[in-house]
Amino acid sequence: MQRVVVRNSAMEMPTMAKLIGAAGLAVTGFLAAVVVAPYLPAGTRAGGLAPVAACSGIVLGWRVIGMRMPPRTPSYVSAVMTGLRAAVYLSIWGLGFLGFMQMLAKATRMLYDGPFEALTGMLSEALKLGMPALQPDVLAVLALGGVLSSVLSEWAGRRWR
């Protein structure tokens, strides 16, 4: 007996909602990286944070914001919630990148005994760098950018179906 595989082709098709969600979250990621840079401790290796945050914003905007358009129940309230969720994901990815860069810097100085200690060190570095980054202006950029990206994506999904 042969199995039938049903594929969701709507997930793979590019739409204007996905494009606007990706572009909006990319700009949000870049601006958040620029705003968070002064709050990071001295010696933090954050040279590539802005381009990585923008690229993460493209991926997350396409996959998180753009995938929910057109929604089952179209509403701007669900768009706002999706934008906030995408902003949280973007901050987690940015902190993960910063933790990874700090872990690499310590690993090249042979400060870890093994790979598991390096992975736990990466998580602890990300948490250490995340605490000073909890500033009102950083949170406002992330929240407003995520919400605006998602609402514009919702509008585009309604406009160009």
N, C-alpha and C positions, 0 to 999 in steps of 0.2 A: 504494500500500500504506500502510495506516495503522499508526502505531507504538502500541504498548501501553505505557502508563506505569504502573508499579507504585509505589504510594505506601506508605510506612511509616506507617500511621495510629497505631501505638503511640507514635510519637514525639510526636504532637500531643495525645494524651489526657492529661488531668491525673490523676495518681495520688497516693496518700498518700505513696509513697516520694519522689516529686518535691517534694511540699509540705514534707515533713520535711527533705529535703536543702536546699531553698531557705531555709527558716527557720533551720536550724542554721548554714549558711554565712553568712547575713546577720548573725546574732549574732556569729559568729567575726570577720567583717570589721569590725563596729563595735568589738568589744573590741580587736582588733589595732590599729585606728586610734587608739584612746584610749591604748593602751600605748606605741605608737611615737611619739606626739607629743612627749614630753619629750626624746627622743633626736635630734630634728631640729635642725639649726642655727638660730640666731637669724635672724629675717628670712624664714624659709620661709613661703610662703603655703599654709597647710594648714588653712584655716578650714572648708572643706567636705569634708574627708577622711573623717570618720566617716559622714556620710550617703551619700557616694559609695561607700565601701567596703561599706556595708550593701546598697545597691542592686546593686553588683557581685556581692555574695554571693548575693543572690536569683537573679540571672541564672545565675551559675556553679553554684549548688546545683541549680537546675532542669535545666540543660543538661549538666553534667558528672557530678554525683552521681546525679541522678534518672534520667538516660537509661540507666544501666547496670542499673537495677532493672526487672523481674526479670532476673537475670543468666543467662547460658547455663550457667555452672557456679557455682551458688550457694556462696559461701564468704566468710567474714569476712576472710580474708587479702586477697582481691581488693578487698573493701570498704575495708580499711585503705589499700591502695595507691591506690585512687581518691580517698580523702580527702586523702592527701598530695599527689596531683596537683592536686586542686582548691585546696588551700592555696597551692601554688606559683603557680597561675594567679591566685589572688586577690592575692598579693603583687605579681605583675607588673602587674596592672591598677592597684593602688594606687600603685606607683612611677611608672607611666605617667601617672596623674592628677597626681601631685606634679610630675613633670617638665613636664607641660603647663602647670600653673599658674605655675611658675617661668619657663618660656619666654614665656608671655603677659606676665608682669611685665617681662621684659627687652625684649620686642618693643614694648611701649608706650613704652619709653624709647629706641626706635630703635637698639638695640644689634646688630641683625642686618642684613646687607646684602641678604638674599633669603630666599625660603621654604625652600630646601634647607639653608641655614645655620641657620635657625630649627628645622627638624626635627632636625638633628644636635645642636643645642643642647638640644633637649628630651630626647634620649637621654642626652646627657652629664649633664644636670641630674638625671635619674632615677638614673643610676649613682652620681653624687655623693651623692645623698640616700639611696641604698640601702646604702652602706657603713656609715654610723653606725647604721642601723636593724638591722644584723645583731647584735642583742643576744639573749642566751639567753631572756629572758622574752618577747620578741616572737616568736621562733621557736617557743617552747613554746606560746604562745597559738594561733599559726597551725596548728601540727602537731596539737595536741590537739583543737582545734576542728574541723579538717577530718576527722580520724579519727573523732571522736565523731559528727559529722554524717553521715558515710557509714555508720557501723555502725548508727546509728539508722534511717537510710534503708533499709539492708539488712533490718533487723528489720521495719520497716513493710511493705516489699515482700513479705516472707514471710507476715506476719500478715494483710494485706489484699490478697490477689491478686485 
